[in-house]
Amino acid sequence: MKYTQRARLLALDVDGTLLTDELHISPATREAVRQVISQGVQVVLASARGPKALYSIIAELEITGLAICYTGALTCRLYPDQHTTAEVVNEQRMSLPSAHLVLSSALELGISIGWFTGELWYIPKWDQALHHESMITGVTPIVTTELIHFEEAPHKLQAIVGEPALLPQLHFLASLLPGDCEGQFSYETYLEIIHRGVDKAAALLTLGQQLGIAPSEMVAIGDMENDIAMLRMAALGIAMGNAPVNVQAEADWVTDTNNRDGVAAAIEILKANGWI
């Protein structure tokens, strides 16, 4: 394995990693993460979610924590009290013209689309796919017909299809993205659209420089395509047992699944080897 130093930062993906399929943090995983924090290791949530969708997780872990949101477009400090506004640490928004172009293309293709800026999530209309996403994250979007006229650039656009039959349209949208944008799949039916060059790895590198933590002192755990850059960059990249084969191939090792306390199992191995 490439990892030799003691870890000072642990980056955790959320959906499919920290959370079970039922969207819970298991008792074993909760306790393992709290032990890591108690030992002085900086735990950073790294997710495609926005800040509001992470408050409940921060509260359950009983921490004030740094979070990489929107697949790397926004890094902020979150507090367990969701009435306390998130503190922006770093950010990279999309260009406004490109965001409007992607929005128009998605609507023409019949794809559900969300516009995320800061802590707010806007949608042009409700549909089944967006309702499902709202149920998953616990966040209610703001419905507006004026998105095409918005003058505040988003951190991220999220394109979703509610059924496999629409996957060709989603991949076609990905092929239409302007040159200053890129799309990363956080799930088979979820395309996260952000400014080109934005990803979890770049956000972690910048945050590490600010904290005085080198990549050689970082461990990352994730399960999807938008985690690959982070798994490659960290000194030790760990894929979940439920991750697709191509994601597992990029990791230094594969832990158990998210439904079988994979994060807790990985932390136990890290502790046993003196890495945490």
Backbone hydrogen bonds in HBPLUS format (Angstrom, degrees):
<---DONOR---> <-ACCEPTOR-->    atom                        ^
c    i                          cat <-CA-CA->   ^        H-A-AA   ^      H-
h    n   atom  resd res      DA  || num        DHA   H-A  angle D-A-AA Bond
n    s   type  num  typ     dist DA aas  dist angle  dist       angle   num
A0007-ALA N   A0275-TRP O   2.68 MM 268  5.62 165.3  1.70 154.5 157.7     1
A0008-ARG N   A0217-GLU O   2.84 MM 209  5.42 169.1  1.85 146.3 147.3     2
A0042-GLN N   A0008-ARG O   2.90 MM  34  6.06 165.1  1.92 143.4 139.4     3
A0009-LEU N   A0217-GLU O   3.23 MM 208  6.48 144.3  2.37 161.7 159.6     4
A0219-VAL N   A0009-LEU O   2.95 MM 210  6.34 151.3  2.04 154.3 163.7     5
A0010-LEU N   A0042-GLN O   2.84 MM  32  6.19 157.4  1.89 149.1 154.8     6
A0044-VAL N   A0010-LEU O   2.91 MM  34  6.17 163.3  1.93 148.6 152.7     7
A0011-ALA N   A0219-VAL O   2.80 MM 208  6.21 164.7  1.83 161.6 164.6     8
A0221-ILE N   A0011-ALA O   2.94 MM 210  6.33 151.9  2.02 159.7 168.1     9
A0012-LEU N   A0044-VAL O   2.85 MM  32  6.20 160.3  1.89 156.3 162.2    10
A0046-ALA N   A0012-LEU O   2.77 MM  34  5.60 166.4  1.78 138.0 138.3    11
A0013-ASP N   A0221-ILE O   3.04 MM 208  6.26 160.4  2.08 166.5 172.6    12
A0017-THR N   A0014-VAL O   3.15 MM   3  5.27 161.6  2.19 121.4 123.2    13
A0018-LEU N   A0014-VAL O   2.93 MM   4  4.72 117.6  2.33 116.2 133.7    14
A0019-LEU N   A0014-VAL O   2.97 MM   5  5.88 165.3  2.00 156.2 152.5    15
A0020-THR N   A0024-HIS O   2.81 MM   4  5.33 155.3  1.87 147.0 154.7    16
A0023-LEU N   A0020-THR O   2.85 MM   3  5.04 156.1  1.90 113.4 116.3    17
A0030-ARG N   A0026-SER O   2.86 MM   4  6.09 166.4  1.88 162.5 166.8    18
A0031-GLU N   A0027-PRO O   3.01 MM   4  6.14 167.0  2.02 150.4 153.3    19
A0032-ALA N   A0028-ALA O   3.00 MM   4  6.14 156.3  2.06 142.9 149.9    20
A0033-VAL N   A0029-THR O   2.96 MM   4  6.14 164.9  1.99 155.3 158.3    21
A0034-ARG N   A0030-ARG O   3.04 MM   4  6.23 161.1  2.08 148.6 154.3    22
A0035-GLN N   A0031-GLU O   2.97 MM   4  6.19 150.0  2.06 145.9 153.6    23
A0036-VAL N   A0032-ALA O   3.10 MM   4  6.40 152.2  2.18 144.9 152.1    24
A0037-ILE N   A0033-VAL O   3.02 MM   4  6.33 160.5  2.06 152.5 157.3    25
A0038-SER N   A0034-ARG O   2.91 MM   4  6.14 153.7  1.98 145.5 152.9    26
A0039-GLN N   A0035-GLN O   3.18 MM   4  6.40 127.0  2.48 137.6 149.7    27
A0039-GLN N   A0036-VAL O   3.13 MM   3  5.28 141.9  2.28  99.4 110.4    28
A0041-VAL N   A0036-VAL O   3.38 MM   5  5.85 157.4  2.43 155.2 149.4    29
A0040-GLY N   A0037-ILE O   2.97 MM   3  5.37 158.7  2.01 117.1 119.0    30
A0045-LEU N   A0066-LEU O   3.30 MM  21  6.75 148.3  2.40 153.0 151.0    31
A0068-ILE N   A0045-LEU O   2.65 MM  23  6.01 167.5  1.66 165.7 168.9    32
A0047-SER N   A0068-ILE O   2.82 MM  21  6.13 167.8  1.84 171.1 168.1    33
A0071-THR N   A0047-SER O   2.94 MM  24  5.55 163.2  1.97 126.4 129.8    34
A0070-TYR N   A0049-ARG O   2.96 MM  21  5.45 162.8  1.99 135.3 140.6    35
A0053-ALA N   A0050-GLY O   3.14 MM   3  5.56 132.3  2.38 109.5 121.4    36
A0054-LEU N   A0051-PRO O   2.90 MM   3  5.26 162.2  1.93 116.3 121.6    37
A0057-ILE N   A0054-LEU O   3.08 MM   3  5.27 124.3  2.40 101.8 116.1    38
A0058-ILE N   A0054-LEU O   3.00 MM   4  6.29 163.6  2.03 161.1 165.5    39
A0059-ALA N   A0055-TYR O   2.88 MM   4  6.09 159.8  1.92 153.1 159.2    40
A0060-GLU N   A0056-SER O   2.96 MM   4  6.11 153.0  2.04 137.1 144.2    41
A0061-LEU N   A0057-ILE O   3.01 MM   4  6.24 151.0  2.10 147.6 155.1    42
A0062-GLU N   A0058-ILE O   2.96 MM   4  6.06 112.6  2.43 132.4 149.6    43
A0063-ILE N   A0058-ILE O   3.23 MM   5  5.73 167.1  2.24 152.1 155.9    44
A0062-GLU N   A0059-ALA O   2.99 MM   3  4.80 142.2  2.13  94.0 105.9    45
A0065-GLY N   A0078-LEU O   3.02 MM  13  5.38 130.3  2.28 139.7 151.4    46
A0078-LEU N   A0065-GLY O   2.76 MM  13  5.38 170.7  1.76 167.1 164.6    47
A0067-ALA N   A0076-CYS O   2.83 MM   9  5.51 160.7  1.86 165.6 170.5    48
A0076-CYS N   A0067-ALA O   2.93 MM   9  5.51 161.6  1.97 157.2 162.1    49
A0069-CYS N   A0074-LEU O   2.62 MM   5  5.10 167.7  1.64 174.4 170.6    50
A0072-GLY N   A0069-CYS O   2.92 MM   3  5.60 150.8  2.01 120.2 128.6    51
A0074-LEU N   A0069-CYS O   3.32 MM   5  5.10 164.5  2.35 137.0 133.5    52
A0073-ALA N   A0070-TYR O   3.23 MM   3  5.30 166.1  2.25 107.6 111.8    53
A0092-GLN N   A0073-ALA O   2.79 MM  19  4.98 147.9  1.89 148.6 149.2    54
A0075-THR N   A0090-ASN O   2.81 MM  15  5.02 175.3  1.81 148.3 149.3    55
A0089-VAL N   A0075-THR O   2.74 MM  14  5.36 165.1  1.76 151.6 150.1    56
A0090-ASN N   A0075-THR O   3.15 MM  15  5.02 159.0  2.20 129.9 134.1    57
A0077-ARG N   A0087-GLU O   2.83 MM  10  5.04 150.5  1.91 138.3 147.8    58
A0087-GLU N   A0077-ARG O   3.07 MM  10  5.04 159.4  2.11 143.9 145.8    59
A0084-THR N   A0081-ASP O   2.89 MM   3  5.68 167.2  1.91 126.0 130.1    60
A0094-MET N   A0154-PRO O   2.86 MM  60  5.82 168.1  1.87 170.7 171.3    61
A0099-ALA N   A0095-SER O   2.98 MM   4  6.20 157.3  2.04 153.4 160.5    62
A0100-HIS N   A0096-LEU O   3.00 MM   4  6.23 160.5  2.04 155.8 160.1    63
A0101-LEU N   A0097-PRO O   3.02 MM   4  6.24 150.8  2.10 143.2 151.4    64
A0102-VAL N   A0098-SER O   2.94 MM   4  6.20 161.9  1.97 154.7 158.3    65
A0103-LEU N   A0099-ALA O   2.94 MM   4  6.08 160.0  1.98 147.8 153.9    66
A0104-SER N   A0100-HIS O   3.00 MM   4  6.18 162.1  2.04 146.3 150.4    67
A0105-SER N   A0101-LEU O   3.02 MM   4  6.25 160.0  2.06 147.5 153.1    68
A0106-ALA N   A0102-VAL O   2.92 MM   4  6.11 163.3  1.94 154.8 158.7    69
A0107-LEU N   A0103-LEU O   3.06 MM   4  6.29 163.2  2.09 151.8 156.1    70
A0108-GLU N   A0104-SER O   3.01 MM   4  6.21 154.6  2.08 147.6 154.6    71
A0109-LEU N   A0105-SER O   3.05 MM   4  6.27 141.2  2.20 143.3 153.6    72
A0109-LEU N   A0106-ALA O   3.16 MM   3  5.13 125.0  2.48  93.3 107.4    73
A0111-ILE N   A0106-ALA O   2.94 MM   5  5.10 169.7  1.95 154.1 150.9    74
A0110-GLY N   A0107-LEU O   3.20 MM   3  5.09 155.1  2.26  97.9 105.4    75
A0112-SER N   A0160-ILE O   3.15 MM  48  5.13 135.9  2.35 174.8 162.6    76
A0160-ILE N   A0112-SER O   2.90 MM  48  5.13 160.3  1.94 140.1 146.3    77
A0114-GLY N   A0158-GLN O   2.89 MM  44  5.04 142.0  2.04 134.1 146.1    78
A0158-GLN N   A0114-GLY O   2.99 MM  44  5.04 156.1  2.05 135.1 141.7    79
A0115-TRP N   A0122-TYR O   2.83 MM   7  5.01 165.7  1.85 150.4 154.9    80
A0122-TYR N   A0115-TRP O   2.84 MM   7  5.01 169.0  1.85 146.5 150.3    81
A0116-PHE N   A0156-LYS O   2.93 MM  40  5.28 167.0  1.95 176.8 172.5    82
A0155-HIS N   A0116-PHE O   2.76 MM  39  5.87 147.3  1.86 152.1 162.9    83
A0156-LYS N   A0116-PHE O   3.35 MM  40  5.28 162.5  2.38 141.5 144.2    84
A0117-THR N   A0120-LEU O   3.02 MM   3  5.45 154.8  2.09 148.6 156.3    85
A0120-LEU N   A0117-THR O   2.99 MM   3  5.45 157.2  2.04 138.2 137.0    86
A0142-ILE N   A0121-TRP O   2.77 MM  21  6.16 162.4  1.80 157.4 162.4    87
A0123-ILE N   A0142-ILE O   2.96 MM  19  6.19 155.9  2.02 148.3 150.5    88
A0144-THR N   A0123-ILE O   2.95 MM  21  6.26 160.9  1.99 161.3 167.4    89
A0131-HIS N   A0127-ASP O   2.94 MM   4  6.12 153.3  2.01 153.6 162.1    90
A0132-HIS N   A0128-GLN O   2.97 MM   4  6.17 154.6  2.04 146.4 152.8    91
A0133-GLU N   A0129-ALA O   3.07 MM   4  6.38 154.9  2.14 143.5 150.0    92
A0134-SER N   A0130-LEU O   2.95 MM   4  6.15 154.1  2.01 144.4 151.4    93
A0135-MET N   A0131-HIS O   3.02 MM   4  6.30 150.7  2.11 146.0 153.5    94
A0136-ILE N   A0132-HIS O   3.03 MM   4  6.31 151.0  2.12 147.3 155.2    95
A0137-THR N   A0133-GLU O   3.03 MM   4  6.24 168.4  2.04 156.6 158.0    96
A0138-GLY N   A0134-SER O   2.83 MM   4  5.55 138.8  2.00 141.2 151.5    97
A0149-HIS N   A0146-GLU O   2.85 MM   3  5.37 154.0  1.92 116.7 125.5    98
A0150-PHE N   A0147-LEU O   2.97 MM   3  5.08 168.2  1.98 111.3 115.0    99
A0157-LEU N   A0193-ILE O   2.98 MM  36  5.05 162.7  2.01 146.2 151.9   100
A0193-ILE N   A0157-LEU O   2.78 MM  36  5.05 172.4  1.79 168.4 165.7   101
A0159-ALA N   A0191-LEU O   2.92 MM  32  5.09 166.3  1.93 155.0 155.0   102
A0191-LEU N   A0159-ALA O   2.85 MM  32  5.09 173.7  1.85 159.8 161.7   103
A0161-VAL N   A0189-THR O   3.18 MM  28  5.50 152.6  2.26 146.3 153.3   104
A0166-LEU N   A0163-GLU O   3.00 MM   3  5.86 164.0  2.02 127.3 131.8   105
A0167-LEU N   A0164-PRO O   2.99 MM   3  5.27 167.8  2.01 115.3 118.7   106
A0169-GLN N   A0166-LEU O   3.07 MM   3  5.46 124.1  2.39 108.6 121.7   107
A0170-LEU N   A0166-LEU O   3.23 MM   4  6.63 151.1  2.32 148.0 156.5   108
A0170-LEU N   A0167-LEU O   3.03 MM   3  4.99 115.8  2.46  96.0 112.1   109
A0171-HIS N   A0167-LEU O   2.96 MM   4  6.27 160.5  2.00 160.5 164.9   110
A0172-PHE N   A0168-PRO O   2.88 MM   4  6.03 144.9  2.00 140.9 151.5   111
A0173-LEU N   A0169-GLN O   2.88 MM   4  6.13 152.7  1.95 144.8 151.7   112
A0174-ALA N   A0170-LEU O   3.06 MM   4  6.39 153.3  2.14 142.7 149.7   113
A0175-SER N   A0171-HIS O   3.12 MM   4  6.40 140.2  2.29 136.9 146.7   114
A0175-SER N   A0172-PHE O   3.05 MM   3  5.07 124.3  2.37  94.9 109.4   115
A0176-LEU N   A0173-LEU O   2.96 MM   3  5.05 143.8  2.09 101.8 113.1   116
A0181-CYS N   A0178-PRO O   3.03 MM   3  5.50 158.7  2.07 122.3 123.6   117
A0196-ARG N   A0180-ASP O   2.85 MM  16  5.15 165.6  1.87 123.2 122.3   118
A0182-GLU N   A0194-ILE O   2.93 MM  12  5.69 153.0  2.00 158.0 162.1   119
A0194-ILE N   A0182-GLU O   3.03 MM  12  5.69 164.1  2.06 165.9 166.4   120
A0184-GLN N   A0192-GLU O   2.88 MM   8  5.18 158.2  1.92 144.2 150.6   121
A0192-GLU N   A0184-GLN O   2.78 MM   8  5.18 170.3  1.78 154.1 153.4   122
A0186-SER N   A0190-TYR O   3.27 MM   4  5.75 141.2  2.43 134.7 145.2   123
A0190-TYR N   A0187-TYR O   3.04 MM   3  4.96 168.0  2.05 110.4 114.1   124
A0198-VAL N   A0195-HIS O   3.08 MM   3  5.74 155.5  2.14 142.5 144.4   125
A0203-ALA N   A0199-ASP O   3.16 MM   4  6.39 162.1  2.19 150.7 155.9   126
A0204-LEU N   A0200-LYS O   2.90 MM   4  6.08 152.6  1.98 144.5 152.1   127
A0205-LEU N   A0201-ALA O   2.88 MM   4  6.14 156.4  1.94 152.7 159.1   128
A0206-THR N   A0202-ALA O   3.08 MM   4  6.31 164.4  2.11 149.6 152.8   129
A0207-LEU N   A0203-ALA O   2.96 MM   4  6.11 164.3  1.98 147.5 152.4   130
A0208-GLY N   A0204-LEU O   2.73 MM   4  5.81 156.2  1.79 147.0 154.3   131
A0209-GLN N   A0205-LEU O   3.01 MM   4  6.27 152.0  2.10 145.8 152.3   132
A0210-GLN N   A0206-THR O   3.18 MM   4  6.50 151.7  2.27 144.9 152.2   133
A0211-LEU N   A0207-LEU O   2.94 MM   4  6.21 143.0  2.08 147.5 158.5   134
A0212-GLY N   A0208-GLY O   2.79 MM   4  5.71 117.1  2.19 140.9 156.4   135
A0213-ILE N   A0208-GLY O   2.74 MM   5  4.59 159.7  1.78 139.6 141.7   136
A0217-GLU N   A0214-ALA O   2.83 MM   3  5.38 161.8  1.86 119.5 125.0   137
A0218-MET N   A0215-PRO O   3.09 MM   3  5.13 160.3  2.13 115.1 114.0   138
A0235-ALA N   A0215-PRO O   3.11 MM  20  5.84 129.9  2.37 159.3 146.2   139
A0235-ALA N   A0218-MET O   3.11 MM  17  5.61 122.8  2.46 129.8 142.2   140
A0220-ALA N   A0236-LEU O   3.03 MM  16  6.47 161.0  2.07 159.4 164.0   141
A0238-ILE N   A0220-ALA O   2.81 MM  18  6.12 169.0  1.83 164.0 167.8   142
A0222-GLY N   A0238-ILE O   3.12 MM  16  6.66 151.2  2.20 159.1 167.9   143
A0240-MET N   A0222-GLY O   3.00 MM  18  6.07 143.7  2.13 150.9 156.5   144
A0227-ASP N   A0224-MET O   2.78 MM   3  5.36 158.9  1.83 122.2 127.3   145
A0228-ILE N   A0225-GLU O   3.16 MM   3  5.46 159.5  2.20 111.3 117.2   146
A0231-LEU N   A0227-ASP O   2.94 MM   4  6.23 155.6  2.00 157.4 165.3   147
A0232-ARG N   A0228-ILE O   2.92 MM   4  6.18 153.3  1.99 154.8 162.2   148
A0233-MET N   A0229-ALA O   2.96 MM   4  6.09 156.1  2.01 146.0 152.5   149
A0234-ALA N   A0230-MET O   3.09 MM   4  6.12 168.8  2.11 152.7 154.4   150
A0252-ASP N   A0237-GLY O   2.72 MM  15  5.41 157.2  1.77 148.8 156.1   151
A0239-ALA N   A0253-TRP O   3.07 MM  14  6.48 157.5  2.12 156.1 159.6   152
A0255-THR N   A0239-ALA O   2.92 MM  16  6.30 157.1  1.97 169.3 175.6   153
A0243-ALA N   A0240-MET O   3.01 MM   3  5.24 164.3  2.04 111.4 115.3   154
A0241-GLY N   A0256-ASP O   2.99 MM  15  4.57 171.8  1.99 109.6 107.2   155
A0247-VAL N   A0244-PRO O   3.03 MM   3  5.41 132.2  2.26 107.7 120.3   156
A0248-GLN N   A0244-PRO O   3.03 MM   4  6.38 163.1  2.06 157.6 162.8   157
A0249-ALA N   A0245-VAL O   2.97 MM   4  6.16 146.1  2.09 146.6 155.6   158
A0250-GLU N   A0247-VAL O   3.04 MM   3  5.39 148.0  2.15 107.5 116.8   159
A0251-ALA N   A0248-GLN O   3.13 MM   3  5.34 159.7  2.18 108.2 114.5   160
A0260-ARG N   A0257-THR O   3.10 MM   3  5.17 157.6  2.15 102.7 109.6   161
A0262-GLY N   A0257-THR O   2.87 MM   5  4.90 135.1  2.07 147.2 148.9   162
A0265-ALA N   A0261-ASP O   2.89 MM   4  6.16 158.2  1.94 155.4 162.3   163
A0266-ALA N   A0262-GLY O   2.98 MM   4  6.15 154.6  2.05 143.7 150.1   164
A0267-ILE N   A0263-VAL O   2.95 MM   4  6.22 158.7  2.00 152.0 157.7   165
A0268-GLU N   A0264-ALA O   3.00 MM   4  6.26 151.8  2.08 146.7 154.1   166
A0269-ILE N   A0265-ALA O   3.17 MM   4  6.50 152.3  2.25 144.4 150.9   167
A0270-LEU N   A0266-ALA O   2.96 MM   4  6.28 157.4  2.01 149.7 156.5   168
A0271-LYS N   A0267-ILE O   2.88 MM   4  6.12 158.2  1.93 150.8 156.4   169
A0272-ALA N   A0268-GLU O   2.89 MM   4  6.06 158.1  1.93 145.3 151.9   170
A0273-ASN N   A0269-ILE O   3.06 MM   4  6.22 141.0  2.22 144.4 153.3   171
A0275-TRP N   A0270-LEU O   2.82 MM   5  5.02 145.7  1.94 164.6 158.2   172
A0274-GLY N   A0271-LYS O   3.02 MM   3  5.04 160.2  2.06 105.1 111.0   173
